[in-house]
Amino acid sequence: MDIQAEKIQLVKLLLETENLDIIKSIKTIFKQNKEFDFWDELSAEQKYEIEKASIEIENGEIIDYDSFMQKHR
């Protein structure tokens, strides 16, 4: 059975059930399996700094690690 057929079968079972515990269990499964995106946890300032750094990289405004470290030793 392909994935689309499996989904349809699950939808049918869900629509036919009157068991609230089953529905709650399914909701819990979906909540647990939601992928975590660290971006949503960042502050506005952190997001700004990352976006700013990305633009600097695109513009070639970079320094290699060894050059940076030589200046700060």
N, C-alpha and C positions, 0 to 999 in steps of 0.2 A: 504494500500500500504506500502511495507517495504522500508527501507531507501535506499537500492540499486536501487530500481525502481524509487524512488523520485529523486535520483541523476541523473539517466539516463534521466529522463524527463526534468530536469533542463538543462542538457547538450544539449539536443535536442533543447530546447527553445533558449538557448544561441547561438548555432550554426546557428539558423535560423534568428536571429534578425540582423537588420542593424542599429538599434538605438544605437548610441554611448552613449547616456545618460544612458541607461539601463546597458550597459557594465561598465561604470564608476561607477554607483551606486553599482553594484555587487562587483567591486574591493574595493570600500570604505567599504562595509560591511565586507569583508574579512580582510582588514587592521585593522578595529576597533575591530574585534573579535580575533585578534592574541593575544595569551596569553603572558603576560608580564613575563619575567624571570629576576629577580633581578641580577642573576649572570652575565648577559651581561653588567650590569651597573657598576660592581665593577672594581676597578683598578687592575692592575697586582699584586701590593703589597698586596691588600686586599685578593685577591684570594689565594696568596701564604700563608698568615697568616692563613686563614681558612683551607687550605689543611694541613698545618703544625700541626695545632691544632687537626685535625682529626686523623693524624698519632699518635700524642701523646696520644690521647684517646684510640686508638686501642692498643697501647703498655702499657696501664695501668698507664701512667704518669699523674695521676689526683690527685686533692686534693678536699675534700668535702668543701662546702661553709662555714660551721661553722668554720672549722679549718683555712681556709684562713682568715676569718674575725677576728679571735682571734689574729692572728699575726699582723694585721694592725689596731688594735684599740688602 
